Amino acid sequence: MKNMGRLTTGKLEQARALITAAGVDVWMTFVRETAEGADPVLPLIIEGGLTWQSALFVARDGRRVAVVGNYDADPLRASGDWDEVIPYVEGIRQPLREVLERLIPASARPPRIALNWSLDDAKADGLSYGMALFLENTLKGTRFEGSLVSAEGIVGGLRSRKIPEELRRIRAAVRVTEEILREVPRFAAAGRSEREVYDWIQQRMTERNLGFSWDRRNDPIVNTGPDSMIGHGIPSDTIRIAPGHFFHLDFGVLYDEYASDLQRTWFVRRPGETDLPEDVSRAFRAVHGAISEGAALLRPGIEGWSVDEAARRFLTSAGYPEYQHALGHQVGRMAHDGGAILGPRWERYGKTPMIPIERDQVFTLELGVIVDGRGYVGLEEMVVITETGCEWLSERQNEVLILESA
C-alpha cells in the first residue's frame, strides 16, 4: 500500500532515536475518543482520530504496532506507517499485554514503558488520568507492573526537532501571516475600533481558509492606546485608534496544519507630524535591541534561561521594567508548542528553561514595554536554530511602522 503519511512517516522514523536516547524499551501513546481532546502528539504519528481505547507502540528496535478498535484499523493500515495493526472488539486488555510481551524482551529488568505525561511540558502531558489508571490496572500482576515512566523527552524531542517538511510548512505560515499584516494599514486607521480591526483580520483569515494559532477568540490580539487590555485581552468596541498612540497586533495563523506567531507595532502619527517623538523611538529601540541581544546568543547547547537573561538585562539597562513572561517559546503545530523555552528560572516554567536548545527548533523572540499615554509597543519574531546560531524566519521589523491620521 502506498504510504499516505509523508509527515507522520518522517516523525515516526525520528522517534526511534529518541526512544533509544531515553533508555526505554517502548514508547506508548494511549488514547480514546480523540475528537474532543486528543493527546497533542497524536497528529504527528497518525492522520485522523481514534474512538475506542487505542495503544500506539514504537519499540526501541523500531517496530511500530497499533492496537485499536476494529473500526479504526483500516486507516492505520492504509497509511503504511505501522508494521502491524491489531484490531479488537470486546476489549483492549489482552492484545495490549500480548504486544508488550512481544516488544519488550524478557531480559529487560526492569522493563520501561514511556507514556505521555509530564509535570512541566503541557504538550507532553496527553495521557488522561483515567487512562493512566486503566493502564495501571491492566498491567497489575504482570512483569510490567510498576514499569511506567514519563515520555516527556521523547515527545518533547519529536515536537521540537523539526524535519524539513515541518520547516517548509512553518515558513509558509509565516509568509501568509506577513502578507495579511502588510494589508492591515489599508483598513486600520484613526477612528477604527479594536473590534473592527479584529473582525477584519478574521474575515481575511476566513477568505484564505486559514486556521488559528491559538484560541480564535483572542487571535488576533489588538491593542491601541493606553487604555487597551495588554496580554491576552479582548478587543474593545469602544477603544479606537487615535493619533499619538501605538497600535499593536499579536497575530498567528495555522497554514497546512502548522503555526505562526508574530507581533507588529505601528505609531499613529498626528496630522503634520514628521518626526517620531523621542519616547516612541526610545521604546522601540529598547524592545528591538533586547530581541537582538537574545538572538545573538541563540545556538545549539545553550540553555534558554541565559538567552532570556541577556534580553532582560538589555531592556532594564535601557530604563524599562522587566517583561512578565518568557522571551520565547517554541512554535510548531500550535503557537505554544511545548518543550524548552527561552525563559527565566521561575517556578511556573519548571525545568523547561534549563533544557538545552537544539538545532531545527523554532522559537519566537518577543517582548514589549508600555509607554505612558501612548500604549504598548511589542515585537515578536520567529527564528529557527541552525548549527551555529539562528536564522530569522520572519521579515524582521527594524523600524517603527506608521499609521497616518485621516
N, C-alpha and C positions, 0 to 999 in steps of 0.2 A: 504494500500500500504506500503510495506517495506520501512523504511527510508533509503535513499541513501546518506545522507549528514552527516556523523559522525562528522566532524569538524564543519560544519555550524550549526548543531543542538546544539552542545555544546556552540558555540558563541552566538546563539540566546537566549539560556537559560540564559547565562551570562548577556545579555543586560537588562533583566528585572530589576535587582537590580541597575544597572547603571542609568536607567531611573528614578527609584524611588528616588535615591540619588540626581539626577539632579533637581528634583522638577518639572518635566514637565508632561504633560498629554500623549503625544505620541512622539515617535521618527520617523521621516520620512526620508527615503533616496529617492531622486527624481532624476532620470537619463533618458538618452536616448542615442541611438546609442553608446553603450558602447565598441564596438570593437576598437575604436580609441580614447582612453582617458576616461576610466571608473573612477568613483568615487573609490578612493583607498580602501574604506571599503567594496566594493561590494563582493570580493571573500571570505570575512568572513561570509557572510549571504546568498549567493546563489552560486550554481555551474553553470558556464556558463555566458552568457551575455544577454542583453536585447536590443530591437531595438526601438520600439516606446516609447513615454513618459511613464514612469513607476514609480509608487509610492509604496514603501515597508514600511509598518507601523508596529511598535511594540508599543503597548499601555502599560500604567503603570500597568494595571491588567494582562499583559502577552499575551493578544490576538495578533495574527500576521495575518495581512491581506495584500495581494498583489493585486494591481490594475495594470494590464499590457495589452499590445496589445494581441489580441486573439491568434496570432501565438506563443506567448511566454508563454502562460498559462500552457500548458501540462507539461513541465519540472518542473515547480514550484510545480504543484500538485503532480507529481511523487516523488519529494524529501521528501514529508511528513513533511516538516518543517513549512508549512503555514496552519493556521486554515481555511483560506478562500482565494481562488484565484478568482479574479473578472476580466474576460476579457472584453475588449471593442473593438469597431470597428471604430466608427466615431470620437470619442474624449474622452479624459480622464476627462474633467472638471466636468461633472455631477457625475460620480461614485466616483471621488475623494472627492467631497463635501459630498456626502452621507456617505462615510466611516468615515470621520471626525465627522459627526453628531452622528454616532453610537458609535464611540470610545471615544469621549470626552463628559462627562456628561454636561448637561445644567447648573449645579451648579458651574462649573469651571469658576471663574471670577477673572482675565481674563484667557481664555484658553492659554496654552503654547504648541507650536509645535516646537520641536527641529529639526533643519536642519543642514546639514553637511557643515558649513562654519566656518572659524577661521582666525584670524589675525596672529597667531603665529605658528600654527601647520599645516604644509603642508599636512599631511596625514589625517587631519580632515577637509580639505578645498575642498571637492569634488563637491560641488554644483556649477554649472556654473552660470555665471551672467545672461545669457539668461533664464535659467530655473528658477532662482530666480525671475526675472521679470515676467515670465509667471505665477508663483505661486501667486505672489502678486496680479496680475490682476484677477486670478481665484477666489481668496478669497475676493476680493473687494465687499463691500456691505453685506457680511455675518458676523456672530458673530466672525469669525476667522480673520477678517481683523486686522492687527497690532499685531498678536499673534506669529510671527515667532522669534525664538531665536536660538542661536548657540548650536549645539550638540557636541562641542569640548570635553567636559568632558565625554560624552558617548562614542564617537568614540575613544578618547584617551585611555580610560579605556579598551574598547573592544580590541583594538590592543595590548595594553601593558601588560595586565594581562593574561599571557599565561596559557591555560588549558593544562592538561597532554599530549594530543595528539600533541599540538604545540611544547611543550618542547621535545617530542620524536623526532619530525622531525628536530628541530634545532640541537639537539645533533648529529643526523645522518649527517646533513650537515657539521658540524664541523669535524666529523671523516673523511668524504670524502675529505674535504679540506686539512686536515693534511696528509692524505695518499699521495696526489699529491705533497704537499710541501716536504715530505720526499724523493720523487723521483727527485726533482729538481737538486741536486748535480750530478746525473748521466748524466745530459745534460749540465747544466750551468758550464762553465769552462773558464779560461782565454782565450781571443780571441773571445768568442761568443758576438754578439751584443745584446743590449736590445731587439731589434725587434725579433731576433731569439729565445730568451727565451720566449717572449710574444707569438709568434706563436706556440711554442712547448707546452706551457701550454694550450692554447686554443684548440690545437689538442687533448690533453689529455681529456679536458672537452667534446669535441665532441664525442670522443670514449666512454665516460661514460654517454653520454646523459644528461649532466648537463646544467643548465641554469646559467645566470649571475646575481650576486647580485646587480650590478649597470650597467650603460651603457657599453655594451660589447666592445666598442672602448677603454675603459680605464680599463678593467678588464682582466688580472691583470695590476696593475701599477708596472713598472720595473724601478729600479734606480741602476746605478752603477757609482761610481766615482764622483768627484767634479763638473763635467760639466753637470750632468743629471738634467732634469726638476724635481723639488720637488713638491709634491702635486699631482693634477690630471693631470699629464703630459702625453705626447705621447712617447712611446718607440722609441728610436733612431736607425736608421740603421747604424750609424757610431760610436756611443759611445759603447765601448767594455769593457767587464770585464777584469780588469788588476790587477796585483799584487800590494799590498799596498792599495787597495781601499775597500770600503764597497760595498756589493751587497745586495740590498733590494727589497722585494716584498710586495705589498699590494694586497691581493687576497681573493675573495669570490665566492661562488657558490650558485646556487639555487638547492636544492635537495628536491624532494617531495613538491615543492612549498614554501619551507622555506629557509632562507638565512644564510650564514656565512660571517664573515669579520675578517681576520687575517693578521697580518704583521710579517714578519720574516727578520732577518738580518744575513748575513754572512760576514766574513772578508776573503779577498783573500790573503793568505799567500805567501810571496816571497820564492823562492827556498832556502832551507836550514834554513829558519826561524822557530824557535821552540817556542819562547815565543811571546805573544801578545805585541805589542807596548803599552806603558803606555797611550797614548792618546786614543787608541782604547778601552782599558779596562776601563778607567775612564769614557768615554762617555757611554759605555754600562751600567756601574754600576749606573750612574745618571738616565738614562732612566728607567732601571729596578726598581730602588729604588723609583722613583716618582710614577710609577704604583702601587707598593706595598703600598705606603702611601695612595693613593686613595682607593685601595681595602680594607684597614684596617678600613676605615670609613663607607663603604657602608653597609646600613641596612635600613629596612623599616622606614619611617618617616623623614629621613634626606633629606635636600634639596640639589639638585645636585651641586649648586654653591660652597658649602662648601667642597664637595669632590674634585672638580676641584681645589679649592684654596689650599688644602693640597698638592696635586701633584705638582702644580705650584710653591709653596713655596720651596718644596724639590729640584726641578730642579734648581731654581735660586740660592738657597743657595750652590749648587754644582758648581756654576760659569757659568751656561749656560743661554742663553736668554729664555724668555717665548715662549712657542709654541703659534701659532696664530689661535687656534681653540679650541673646547671643548675637554675635556679629554675623554668623551664617549657619545655615542648615543645609542638608543635602536635598536635592531635587531629583525626582525620577517619575515613578508612577503617579505621585502626588507632589504638591509643592513642598510639604514637610514629609520627607521620605525616610526618616529614622537614621539609625547608625551614629557615627561620630558627628559631633558638631564643633563649630568654632565658637565656643562659649566659655564663660567663666566657670570656675570650680565651685558653683553654687549647689546646694543640696538638691534643688529641683531637677538638675540635669544629671544627677547620679554620676556614673563613671564615663558618660559619653564625651566630655571634653578631654579625657585622658586617652582616648583611643587614637593611635597613630593614623595620620592621614595616608591614603593610598592613591596610587595612580588610577586614573579613569573615574574617580569620584567627581560628582558635580555638586558644587556649592553655590549658595548665594553669599554675597557680601553686602550687608545692609545696616544702615543706622540713620539717625536723623536728630535734629535739635528743634526746639521751639524758640521762635523769635517773638519777643513781646510785641503785641499789636499787629503782627503780620501772620502768624500761624506756623505751620510745620514745614520744614524743609527736610525731605528724606530722599535718599537714593538707595537703589538696590540693583546690583548687577549679578550676572551668573558667570561662573568660571568652571573649567574642567581641569583637574590635576594632571600635569604632564610628568615626564621623567625628572625634570629639573625645576619645575615651578608650577605655574598655572597659565592657562590660556583663557582670554575673555571670550565667552560665548555670546554675550550681548554687546551691542554697539554702545560703548560707554558714554554716559552723559558727562561731558567735561566742562560745560558752562551752563549758566542759568538760562533756561528756556523762557521765552517771553510770550505773554498773552497781552495783546493791545486792548485798551479800553475803547468802547464804542465812540 
